[in-house]
Amino acid sequence: MKEKKAFCDAKHWRRRAEATRSKAASLDSERSRDRLIKIAEEYEKLARLAEGRQASDNEPEC
């Protein structure tokens, strides 16, 4: 069985998003917190893209 690449693994990106949100919650700086929340949102987008790749057989690298 082929090892999954991270960009094809929605769970990987969701874990990163959650970790980033947790880190953001611990920060006092509003600017830093907002930036990390935006990064978490981008990780969620990557998770949705990965789900699309997993559902499609058109992505041979997944």
C-alpha positions as semicolon CSV with decimal commas, in nm:
position;residue;x (nm);y (nm);z (nm)
1;M;0,000;0,000;0,000
2;K;0,130;0,342;-0,097
3;E;0,201;0,583;0,184
4;K;-0,030;0,885;0,168
5;K;0,128;1,215;0,090
6;A;0,036;1,492;0,332
7;F;-0,125;1,705;0,063
8;C;-0,373;1,425;-0,004
9;D;-0,455;1,361;0,361
10;A;-0,749;1,571;0,484
11;K;-0,699;1,450;0,842
12;H;-0,342;1,583;0,837
13;W;-0,461;1,933;0,742
14;R;-0,746;1,926;0,995
15;R;-0,502;1,831;1,272
16;R;-0,279;2,121;1,171
17;A;-0,576;2,357;1,165
18;E;-0,682;2,248;1,514
19;A;-0,329;2,281;1,652
20;T;-0,300;2,627;1,499
21;R;-0,634;2,735;1,647
22;S;-0,523;2,606;1,988
23;K;-0,201;2,803;1,963
24;A;-0,396;3,114;1,858
25;A;-0,622;3,082;2,162
26;S;-0,322;3,091;2,391
27;L;-0,183;3,419;2,255
28;D;-0,232;3,761;2,408
29;S;-0,152;3,951;2,091
30;E;-0,468;4,009;1,887
31;R;-0,265;4,057;1,570
32;S;-0,080;3,727;1,614
33;R;-0,400;3,547;1,713
34;D;-0,582;3,675;1,403
35;R;-0,293;3,571;1,180
36;L;-0,292;3,217;1,319
37;I;-0,668;3,192;1,277
38;K;-0,626;3,285;0,909
39;I;-0,359;3,018;0,874
40;A;-0,597;2,763;1,033
41;E;-0,861;2,862;0,777
42;E;-0,611;2,796;0,499
43;Y;-0,538;2,453;0,647
44;E;-0,913;2,382;0,638
45;K;-0,916;2,477;0,269
46;L;-0,631;2,234;0,210
47;A;-0,830;1,965;0,392
48;R;-1,127;2,020;0,162
49;L;-0,901;2,004;-0,142
50;A;-0,747;1,681;-0,012
51;E;-1,095;1,533;0,032
52;G;-1,165;1,616;-0,331
53;R;-0,842;1,448;-0,437
54;Q;-0,924;1,139;-0,232
55;A;-1,270;1,117;-0,390
56;S;-1,127;1,150;-0,740
57;D;-0,926;0,886;-0,916
58;N;-0,789;1,162;-1,139
59;E;-0,510;1,241;-0,892
60;P;-0,254;0,962;-0,942
61;E;-0,012;1,109;-0,686
62;C;-0,263;1,052;-0,405
